[in-house]
Amino acid sequence: MNRLVAALWGLLVWIMPTIASAEESHGYSRGNAFIYYAAIAAILIYGINDTFHIKMMTWVAAIVIPVVFYLMLPVK
C-alpha cells in the first residue's frame, strides 16, 4: 500500500507542473489554480466521506466537485 501511495504522489508531483506548462499561462493563472483546486477538491471529498459514510454520496461528490471546480477556473 505504501508503494501505491508513493507512486500516486510521484505521478501527481510529475503531472501537475506538466498541466500548468501545457496551459501556456503566465504567473498565477489557470495552471496554478488547477493545482490548488485539485487539493481542495480532494479534501472536500474526503470530508464528505468521513462525515456521512454513504458510498453513493461520496461517488457523487467525487464527480460533481471536480467538475464544478474545473468550471470555476479562470479563462486563459
ZATOR-849463 format. One record per atom (N, C-alpha, C): residue number from 1; atom name; x, y, z. Coordinates in Angstrom, 3 decimals, decimal comma, always signed. Layout:
BEGIN
nr = NUM atom = CA X = X Y = Y Z = Z
...
# end
This chain:
BEGIN
nr = 1 atom = N X = +0,825 Y = -1,192 Z = +0,000
nr = 1 atom = CA X = +0,000 Y = +0,000 Z = +0,000
nr = 1 atom = C X = +0,865 Y = +1,249 Z = +0,000
nr = 2 atom = N X = +1,977 Y = +1,213 Z = +0,726
nr = 2 atom = CA X = +2,853 Y = +2,378 Z = +0,761
nr = 2 atom = C X = +3,448 Y = +2,667 Z = -0,613
nr = 3 atom = N X = +3,762 Y = +1,616 Z = -1,361
nr = 3 atom = CA X = +4,294 Y = +1,815 Z = -2,707
nr = 3 atom = C X = +3,257 Y = +2,436 Z = -3,621
nr = 4 atom = N X = +2,003 Y = +2,034 Z = -3,464
nr = 4 atom = CA X = +0,932 Y = +2,600 Z = -4,275
nr = 4 atom = C X = +0,766 Y = +4,081 Z = -3,972
nr = 5 atom = N X = +0,728 Y = +4,434 Z = -2,704
nr = 5 atom = CA X = +0,581 Y = +5,837 Z = -2,312
nr = 5 atom = C X = +1,773 Y = +6,645 Z = -2,806
nr = 6 atom = N X = +2,974 Y = +6,100 Z = -2,681
nr = 6 atom = CA X = +4,169 Y = +6,804 Z = -3,157
nr = 6 atom = C X = +4,132 Y = +6,979 Z = -4,672
nr = 7 atom = N X = +3,663 Y = +5,974 Z = -5,369
nr = 7 atom = CA X = +3,568 Y = +6,074 Z = -6,824
nr = 7 atom = C X = +2,538 Y = +7,114 Z = -7,234
nr = 8 atom = N X = +1,413 Y = +7,155 Z = -6,538
nr = 8 atom = CA X = +0,388 Y = +8,158 Z = -6,854
nr = 8 atom = C X = +0,882 Y = +9,570 Z = -6,561
nr = 9 atom = N X = +1,592 Y = +9,738 Z = -5,445
nr = 9 atom = CA X = +2,162 Y = +11,066 Z = -5,130
nr = 9 atom = C X = +3,195 Y = +11,447 Z = -6,173
nr = 10 atom = N X = +4,015 Y = +10,504 Z = -6,586
nr = 10 atom = CA X = +5,004 Y = +10,781 Z = -7,627
nr = 10 atom = C X = +4,349 Y = +11,204 Z = -8,933
nr = 11 atom = N X = +3,291 Y = +10,504 Z = -9,315
nr = 11 atom = CA X = +2,553 Y = +10,857 Z = -10,522
nr = 11 atom = C X = +1,941 Y = +12,244 Z = -10,392
nr = 12 atom = N X = +1,385 Y = +12,537 Z = -9,244
nr = 12 atom = CA X = +0,768 Y = +13,841 Z = -9,010
nr = 12 atom = C X = +1,811 Y = +14,956 Z = -9,100
nr = 13 atom = N X = +2,953 Y = +14,752 Z = -8,472
nr = 13 atom = CA X = +4,008 Y = +15,765 Z = -8,499
nr = 13 atom = C X = +4,548 Y = +15,933 Z = -9,919
nr = 14 atom = N X = +4,599 Y = +14,852 Z = -10,695
nr = 14 atom = CA X = +5,116 Y = +14,926 Z = -12,056
nr = 14 atom = C X = +4,119 Y = +15,564 Z = -13,012
nr = 15 atom = N X = +2,815 Y = +15,269 Z = -12,848
nr = 15 atom = CA X = +1,838 Y = +15,712 Z = -13,841
nr = 15 atom = C X = +1,339 Y = +17,139 Z = -13,597
nr = 16 atom = N X = +1,334 Y = +17,617 Z = -12,371
nr = 16 atom = CA X = +0,807 Y = +18,955 Z = -12,123
nr = 16 atom = C X = +1,631 Y = +20,054 Z = -12,817
nr = 17 atom = N X = +2,960 Y = +20,058 Z = -12,733
nr = 17 atom = CA X = +3,699 Y = +21,078 Z = -13,491
nr = 17 atom = C X = +3,523 Y = +20,922 Z = -14,999
nr = 18 atom = N X = +3,336 Y = +19,689 Z = -15,456
nr = 18 atom = CA X = +3,105 Y = +19,464 Z = -16,876
nr = 18 atom = C X = +1,801 Y = +20,106 Z = -17,310
nr = 19 atom = N X = +0,771 Y = +19,966 Z = -16,510
nr = 19 atom = CA X = -0,516 Y = +20,580 Z = -16,825
nr = 19 atom = C X = -0,398 Y = +22,097 Z = -16,770
nr = 20 atom = N X = +0,324 Y = +22,629 Z = -15,789
nr = 20 atom = CA X = +0,496 Y = +24,079 Z = -15,685
nr = 20 atom = C X = +1,252 Y = +24,616 Z = -16,894
nr = 21 atom = N X = +2,245 Y = +23,880 Z = -17,378
nr = 21 atom = CA X = +3,003 Y = +24,317 Z = -18,554
nr = 21 atom = C X = +2,177 Y = +24,163 Z = -19,826
nr = 22 atom = N X = +1,363 Y = +23,142 Z = -19,888
nr = 22 atom = CA X = +0,579 Y = +22,892 Z = -21,087
nr = 22 atom = C X = -0,505 Y = +23,941 Z = -21,285
nr = 23 atom = N X = -0,911 Y = +24,588 Z = -20,232
nr = 23 atom = CA X = -1,962 Y = +25,592 Z = -20,345
nr = 23 atom = C X = -1,455 Y = +26,890 Z = -20,959
nr = 24 atom = N X = -0,120 Y = +27,048 Z = -21,083
nr = 24 atom = CA X = +0,504 Y = +28,244 Z = -21,615
nr = 24 atom = C X = +0,034 Y = +29,495 Z = -20,885
nr = 25 atom = N X = -0,043 Y = +29,409 Z = -19,597
nr = 25 atom = CA X = -0,470 Y = +30,545 Z = -18,798
nr = 25 atom = C X = +0,753 Y = +31,219 Z = -18,193
nr = 26 atom = N X = +0,590 Y = +32,425 Z = -17,784
nr = 26 atom = CA X = +1,684 Y = +33,195 Z = -17,223
nr = 26 atom = C X = +1,376 Y = +33,526 Z = -15,764
nr = 27 atom = N X = +2,372 Y = +33,330 Z = -14,906
nr = 27 atom = CA X = +2,217 Y = +33,675 Z = -13,496
nr = 27 atom = C X = +1,120 Y = +32,874 Z = -12,831
nr = 28 atom = N X = +0,406 Y = +33,527 Z = -11,934
nr = 28 atom = CA X = -0,679 Y = +32,862 Z = -11,213
nr = 28 atom = C X = -1,899 Y = +32,878 Z = -12,104
nr = 29 atom = N X = -2,193 Y = +31,777 Z = -12,701
nr = 29 atom = CA X = -3,323 Y = +31,708 Z = -13,604
nr = 29 atom = C X = -3,930 Y = +30,322 Z = -13,555
nr = 30 atom = N X = -4,311 Y = +29,827 Z = -14,687
nr = 30 atom = CA X = -5,065 Y = +28,585 Z = -14,765
nr = 30 atom = C X = -4,290 Y = +27,377 Z = -14,251
nr = 31 atom = N X = -3,005 Y = +27,280 Z = -14,547
nr = 31 atom = CA X = -2,220 Y = +26,125 Z = -14,128
nr = 31 atom = C X = -2,088 Y = +26,029 Z = -12,619
nr = 32 atom = N X = -1,761 Y = +27,139 Z = -11,978
nr = 32 atom = CA X = -1,636 Y = +27,144 Z = -10,525
nr = 32 atom = C X = -2,991 Y = +26,945 Z = -9,857
nr = 33 atom = N X = -4,022 Y = +27,552 Z = -10,406
nr = 33 atom = CA X = -5,363 Y = +27,393 Z = -9,847
nr = 33 atom = C X = -5,805 Y = +25,937 Z = -9,919
nr = 34 atom = N X = -5,427 Y = +25,234 Z = -10,997
nr = 34 atom = CA X = -5,767 Y = +23,824 Z = -11,137
nr = 34 atom = C X = -5,163 Y = +23,001 Z = -10,002
nr = 35 atom = N X = -3,923 Y = +23,303 Z = -9,636
nr = 35 atom = CA X = -3,258 Y = +22,579 Z = -8,550
nr = 35 atom = C X = -3,989 Y = +22,816 Z = -7,234
nr = 36 atom = N X = -4,303 Y = +24,070 Z = -6,944
nr = 36 atom = CA X = -4,988 Y = +24,394 Z = -5,689
nr = 36 atom = C X = -6,392 Y = +23,804 Z = -5,647
nr = 37 atom = N X = -7,119 Y = +23,895 Z = -6,752
nr = 37 atom = CA X = -8,473 Y = +23,352 Z = -6,787
nr = 37 atom = C X = -8,466 Y = +21,830 Z = -6,631
nr = 38 atom = N X = -7,472 Y = +21,160 Z = -7,187
nr = 38 atom = CA X = -7,383 Y = +19,701 Z = -7,056
nr = 38 atom = C X = -7,168 Y = +19,313 Z = -5,593
nr = 39 atom = N X = -6,302 Y = +20,053 Z = -4,904
nr = 39 atom = CA X = -6,066 Y = +19,762 Z = -3,481
nr = 39 atom = C X = -7,320 Y = +20,033 Z = -2,656
nr = 40 atom = N X = -7,983 Y = +21,133 Z = -2,911
nr = 40 atom = CA X = -9,201 Y = +21,471 Z = -2,170
nr = 40 atom = C X = -10,300 Y = +20,445 Z = -2,451
nr = 41 atom = N X = -10,427 Y = +20,012 Z = -3,705
nr = 41 atom = CA X = -11,446 Y = +19,017 Z = -4,055
nr = 41 atom = C X = -11,193 Y = +17,701 Z = -3,334
nr = 42 atom = N X = -9,939 Y = +17,285 Z = -3,261
nr = 42 atom = CA X = -9,620 Y = +16,033 Z = -2,564
nr = 42 atom = C X = -9,986 Y = +16,127 Z = -1,087
nr = 43 atom = N X = -9,711 Y = +17,253 Z = -0,466
nr = 43 atom = CA X = -10,040 Y = +17,439 Z = +0,953
nr = 43 atom = C X = -11,551 Y = +17,449 Z = +1,157
nr = 44 atom = N X = -12,276 Y = +18,121 Z = +0,273
nr = 44 atom = CA X = -13,735 Y = +18,157 Z = +0,406
nr = 44 atom = C X = -14,362 Y = +16,781 Z = +0,212
nr = 45 atom = N X = -13,878 Y = +16,026 Z = -0,760
nr = 45 atom = CA X = -14,427 Y = +14,688 Z = -0,995
nr = 45 atom = C X = -14,142 Y = +13,780 Z = +0,190
nr = 46 atom = N X = -12,936 Y = +13,862 Z = +0,730
nr = 46 atom = CA X = -12,622 Y = +13,070 Z = +1,919
nr = 46 atom = C X = -13,507 Y = +13,482 Z = +3,099
nr = 47 atom = N X = -13,752 Y = +14,769 Z = +3,251
nr = 47 atom = CA X = -14,611 Y = +15,249 Z = +4,337
nr = 47 atom = C X = -16,035 Y = +14,744 Z = +4,208
nr = 48 atom = N X = -16,553 Y = +14,721 Z = +3,003
nr = 48 atom = CA X = -17,902 Y = +14,193 Z = +2,787
nr = 48 atom = C X = -17,950 Y = +12,708 Z = +3,118
nr = 49 atom = N X = -16,930 Y = +11,971 Z = +2,697
nr = 49 atom = CA X = -16,876 Y = +10,544 Z = +3,010
nr = 49 atom = C X = -16,772 Y = +10,323 Z = +4,514
nr = 50 atom = N X = -15,939 Y = +11,099 Z = +5,180
nr = 50 atom = CA X = -15,728 Y = +10,938 Z = +6,612
nr = 50 atom = C X = -16,957 Y = +11,344 Z = +7,430
nr = 51 atom = N X = -17,692 Y = +12,319 Z = +6,940
nr = 51 atom = CA X = -18,856 Y = +12,811 Z = +7,677
nr = 51 atom = C X = -20,075 Y = +11,907 Z = +7,517
nr = 52 atom = N X = -20,403 Y = +11,541 Z = +6,285
nr = 52 atom = CA X = -21,663 Y = +10,849 Z = +6,035
nr = 52 atom = C X = -21,533 Y = +9,338 Z = +5,929
nr = 53 atom = N X = -20,390 Y = +8,801 Z = +5,559
nr = 53 atom = CA X = -20,169 Y = +7,357 Z = +5,422
nr = 53 atom = C X = -21,180 Y = +6,695 Z = +4,487
nr = 54 atom = N X = -21,600 Y = +7,442 Z = +3,456
nr = 54 atom = CA X = -22,508 Y = +6,896 Z = +2,451
nr = 54 atom = C X = -21,731 Y = +6,822 Z = +1,145
nr = 55 atom = N X = -21,550 Y = +5,605 Z = +0,644
nr = 55 atom = CA X = -20,701 Y = +5,408 Z = -0,529
nr = 55 atom = C X = -21,239 Y = +6,147 Z = -1,753
nr = 56 atom = N X = -22,549 Y = +6,140 Z = -1,948
nr = 56 atom = CA X = -23,116 Y = +6,794 Z = -3,131
nr = 56 atom = C X = -22,908 Y = +8,309 Z = -3,070
nr = 57 atom = N X = -23,024 Y = +8,894 Z = -1,887
nr = 57 atom = CA X = -22,805 Y = +10,329 Z = -1,741
nr = 57 atom = C X = -21,350 Y = +10,680 Z = -2,026
nr = 58 atom = N X = -20,442 Y = +9,821 Z = -1,615
nr = 58 atom = CA X = -19,027 Y = +10,048 Z = -1,889
nr = 58 atom = C X = -18,750 Y = +9,974 Z = -3,385
nr = 59 atom = N X = -19,335 Y = +9,008 Z = -4,081
nr = 59 atom = CA X = -19,135 Y = +8,895 Z = -5,526
nr = 59 atom = C X = -19,702 Y = +10,105 Z = -6,260
nr = 60 atom = N X = -20,871 Y = +10,557 Z = -5,847
nr = 60 atom = CA X = -21,468 Y = +11,733 Z = -6,486
nr = 60 atom = C X = -20,599 Y = +12,964 Z = -6,235
nr = 61 atom = N X = -20,111 Y = +13,121 Z = -5,000
nr = 61 atom = CA X = -19,237 Y = +14,252 Z = -4,689
nr = 61 atom = C X = -17,933 Y = +14,170 Z = -5,467
nr = 62 atom = N X = -17,420 Y = +12,953 Z = -5,668
nr = 62 atom = CA X = -16,169 Y = +12,775 Z = -6,401
nr = 62 atom = C X = -16,321 Y = +13,139 Z = -7,876
nr = 63 atom = N X = -17,534 Y = +13,163 Z = -8,370
nr = 63 atom = CA X = -17,782 Y = +13,568 Z = -9,753
nr = 63 atom = C X = -18,146 Y = +15,049 Z = -9,826
nr = 64 atom = N X = -19,029 Y = +15,495 Z = -8,946
nr = 64 atom = CA X = -19,558 Y = +16,856 Z = -9,023
nr = 64 atom = C X = -18,513 Y = +17,903 Z = -8,623
nr = 65 atom = N X = -17,800 Y = +17,689 Z = -7,544
nr = 65 atom = CA X = -16,873 Y = +18,710 Z = -7,035
nr = 65 atom = C X = -15,762 Y = +19,021 Z = -8,035
nr = 66 atom = N X = -15,064 Y = +18,040 Z = -8,608
nr = 66 atom = CA X = -14,033 Y = +18,405 Z = -9,595
nr = 66 atom = C X = -14,595 Y = +19,100 Z = -10,839
nr = 67 atom = N X = -15,781 Y = +18,703 Z = -11,287
nr = 67 atom = CA X = -16,383 Y = +19,350 Z = -12,455
nr = 67 atom = C X = -16,697 Y = +20,808 Z = -12,141
nr = 68 atom = N X = -17,267 Y = +21,064 Z = -10,980
nr = 68 atom = CA X = -17,582 Y = +22,440 Z = -10,587
nr = 68 atom = C X = -16,307 Y = +23,259 Z = -10,450
nr = 69 atom = N X = -15,286 Y = +22,691 Z = -9,846
nr = 69 atom = CA X = -14,025 Y = +23,417 Z = -9,697
nr = 69 atom = C X = -13,381 Y = +23,685 Z = -11,054
nr = 70 atom = N X = -13,472 Y = +22,738 Z = -11,983
nr = 70 atom = CA X = -12,905 Y = +22,965 Z = -13,313
nr = 70 atom = C X = -13,622 Y = +24,118 Z = -14,004
nr = 71 atom = N X = -14,920 Y = +24,176 Z = -13,829
nr = 71 atom = CA X = -15,676 Y = +25,271 Z = -14,435
nr = 71 atom = C X = -15,381 Y = +26,613 Z = -13,782
nr = 72 atom = N X = -14,884 Y = +26,603 Z = -12,554
nr = 72 atom = CA X = -14,531 Y = +27,834 Z = -11,840
nr = 72 atom = C X = -13,148 Y = +28,358 Z = -12,219
nr = 73 atom = N X = -12,360 Y = +27,591 Z = -12,968
nr = 73 atom = CA X = -11,015 Y = +28,030 Z = -13,339
nr = 73 atom = C X = -11,085 Y = +29,316 Z = -14,160
nr = 74 atom = N X = -10,099 Y = +30,192 Z = -13,986
nr = 74 atom = CA X = -10,092 Y = +31,423 Z = -14,785
nr = 74 atom = C X = -9,844 Y = +31,110 Z = -16,254
nr = 75 atom = N X = -10,343 Y = +31,979 Z = -17,110
nr = 75 atom = CA X = -10,143 Y = +31,784 Z = -18,543
nr = 75 atom = C X = -8,702 Y = +32,134 Z = -18,889
nr = 76 atom = N X = -8,261 Y = +31,713 Z = -20,047
nr = 76 atom = CA X = -6,870 Y = +31,971 Z = -20,474
nr = 76 atom = C X = -6,642 Y = +33,438 Z = -20,711
# end
